[in-house]
């Protein structure tokens, strides 16, 4: 696949809408993985005193999983369902990104069964891992 760098196109693949979109690029997609990106803007709802809040970083990670699902449904020419964070096993945040930073997140699908997806997630800033963890997402019925 070719990278999708247009934020409006990426937003069309997500159930979330402005101002709650925390992903603006799709660098790679495979059946069991995805690499997404996000440039943190000053007007972001999770921006606080020049930093991107931890909750925004976690939301970005979850939306990266949603983008994998959304792109998968796009390829099948179907409307993507809404999903929810089912559980967070562990998220470790070593560094908080700042306004204008560009973060890149890799999602690895570990297991997918009946609308429940278990993933490993790693977020990097300038090729340095700043956050990682494991998350389960659930599709709405």
N, C-alpha and C positions, 0 to 999 in steps of 0.2 A: 504494500500500500504506500501511497505517497503521503507525506506529512500534511496535516491540516492545520494551518497557522492562522486562519481567519476565525476570530473569536465568535462571530455570529454563527458560522457554520458549526463550530464546536458546541455552542449553546443550544443549537437545534437538536443535538444528539442527547441532551440532558433534560431531565424533568424540571430541574431548578431553572429559575429565570432571574434576570437582573432585579435587584442588586445582590442576589444570593448565589451567583455563579462564581466558583473558585477554581475553574479550569479554563484556560483560553487557547490551548494548543494540544494537538494529538500527534506525537512524533512517530509512534509505531504501534501496530496492532497485530497480534497473533491470537489464535484460539485460546491460548493459555497465558497470555501476557499483554501488557500495554505500557507505553511510556507517554506520560502527559506532561504538560508544563503550565506554569502560571506566573505572570508578572504582577506583582503586588502594587496596586495603585493607591495613592493617597486617599482617595474617596471610598476605598473599600470599607465595608461595614465592620470588618474585623481589624482595621488599622487603628492603632492606639499609641500615641506619642512616638510616632516614627517606626513602630514595630508592628508585626503581624501577630495577632494574638494566638495563643496555643490552640484555642477552639477553632480559629480559622484554618490553622494548619491541619488539624484533624478533619475538618470539613473538606478541605482540599483533597486529602487522602481518600475520604469516602466518595467524593465526586469523581475521583479518578477511577474508582471501581465502577461507579454508575456510567462513566463514559465507555468503559469496556462493554458493558451491557447494552448501552445505547447504540454503539457502533455495530455490535453484533446484530441487533434487531434491524438497523438501517440496511445492513448487507442482505438481510432476509426480506427487505421491503415491508417491514411491519413496524407499528408504533411501539416504542419502548415503554414498558410499564414503569410506574413509580417504584422506587426501592427505599429501604430503610436500613439504618445500621442496626443489625440484630444484636451484635455484641462486639466489644473490643477486648481482646484477650490481654494485650499489652501494647502500649504505645510509649516509646522512649523518645523524648525530645531533648537533643543535646544542644541545640542552638535555635534561637528565634530569628527568622528572616526579618528584614527591614523593608520599608517602602522602596519601591523600584527594583528590589531583588527579583531574580528570575529563578524559580524553583522547578526542579524536574523530578517527577515521581515515577517509579517503576512498580507495577502491580504484577504479581505472579499468582495465578489461580492455582490453588492447591487442591480444591475439591469443589464440585458444583453438583447439586442434587436437588431436584424439585423446587427450584427458585431460591435455594440457599447457596451462597457462594462464600467459601473460605479463602482468604487471600493473605499473602505476605506483601507488605508495602514498605518501600524505602524512598525517602525524599532527600534529594541532594541540592546543595547550593554551591555553585562553582566546583562541581565534581566531588564535594565533600559531603558525606552522609550526615544530615542534621536531624533526621527523625526516621524511626522504623517501627514496625509492629505487625500485629496480626489482627484481622477484622473479619467479621461475618456480616454479610448483607443479605437482606431478605426482600424478594419481590412481593409487591402488593398483589393480592388475588382479585 
